[in-house]
Amino acid sequence: YRFLLQSLEDLDSRLRKLNSRLFVIRGQPTDIFPKLFQKWDISALAFEEDPEPFGKERDSAVCTKSQDAGIEVIIKTSHTLFNLQKILDKNSGVPPLTYKRFQRILARMDPPPRPVEAVTSVTIGSVVTPINSDHDDQYG
């Protein structure tokens, strides 16, 4: 818990240097996001792909709500090096059950993409994050 909290504090500190902040939102994404889309005039939503069944179902619902609102959806693979669905596809739709089989599948795949560069003021460009004086009370 301490590591997670320190990581979030570090992220917020880095975002402050870019004139932004970390926004911690509580609630179900399918309930919260449509309200935030309107409140913040959002045009795109990016998130990390979740390969677990519950996550896939939630992500699908979030995508539907986002697209219904005219929001561009960007999904990235990031907490695993390889796209897990591609590994399953290369193994006839089933997970490899041995490490050797897993290695053979990976040997037939392209290497994972290089990590993206850290976010900088150049990356952010003209994007403006609306930060209120009560930010910590609302989103801290």
N, C-alpha and C positions, 0 to 999 in steps of 0.2 A: 504494500500500500504506500509506504514511504517513497519507494522508487517511482511509482506512478505519479504521485503528487509532485515530487521534485521534477520529474520530466515535464509535467504540465506547466509548472512554474517557470522552468527554463524556456519552454516554447513561448509562453506569454512574454517573458523578458525579451526574447529575440524578436517577437512580433512588435513590441513597443519600439524597438530601434527602427522599425520600418513604418512607424506611425499607424500601427494596427494593434489589435489585442486578440486574445483567445476568448472565444465565446463558448461557454459551457451551457448547453441547453438540455433541460430535463424533460422527458416525456417520450411518447411513441413517435417515431419519425413520421409516420403517415398522418398523425394528428398535428404535429408541430410544424412540419415543413411548409404545408400550404399557407399557414398563417405568416410564416417568416418570408415566403416568396413575395407576398403582398406588402408586408411591413417594410421590408428592406429593398424592394424592387430588384429582386434577384433575377439574373438572366441565365445562369449556369450553376449546376450542382456537380461537384466532383467528390467521389468517395472510393474507399478501398473495397474491392470485391471480397465477399465473404463466401468461402467454399462450403460452409456447413449448411445442411438442409434448412434450418431455421433462418439463417442469414440469407440464403438464396430467396426464400419466400418473402422475407421482409424487403430485400433489395428490389425484387420484382414489383412489389406494391409501391415502393418509393419511386421507382422508375415510372410506373403508370401515372401516379399522382403528379409527378414532375412534368411529364410529357403532356398531360392534360392541361397543365398550367402554362404550357409553352416554354418550359425550362429545358435548356440543353443539359443532357446527362453525360458525365464523363466518368467511366469506371476504370480503375487501375488495379493491377495485381501488385501487391507490395509486401505483404507479410510472408510470402513464400517467394523463392527465387523464380520458380517456374509456375506457369498457369496450370493449375491442377487438372482442369478439364482436358487440356491437351495431353497430359500424361495418361489420363483415362482413355482418351480417344486412341492413342497409340497402342493401348493394351486391350483393345476390343471392348472398351466401355467398363472394364473392371479394374479395381486398384491392384497394383503389383503386390504380391504377397511376400516376396523375398527381397532382400536388399540387392542381390545380384540381378534380379529381374528389373528392379528399379533403375539400376545403373545401366543396364542394356537399353532401356527405353530412353534414358537421358542422353546416352551416346548417339542416338539417332535424331536428337532434337538440336535445334540451334541453341547456342548459349543464351542465358538470360540477358535481358538488356542491362546496360550499365546503369548505375544509379543516376538520377537526375541531379543537377546542380542544386545547391542550396538556394532558397528564395532570397532575392536581393531587391533593392529598390528598383533596379532595372527590370526585373521579372514582374514586379507589381505594376510598374508603369503608372498610369493615371488612375488606377483603382483607388477609390476612397472608402475607408471603413468608418462608418458613423459611430463615434464613441461618445456616450453621454457621461455626465459627471457621476451618475449612479451605476456605472458599468459593473463595478465589483459586487454591488448588491444584487443586480439583475443577473449577471452572467459569470460571476467569479466562482 
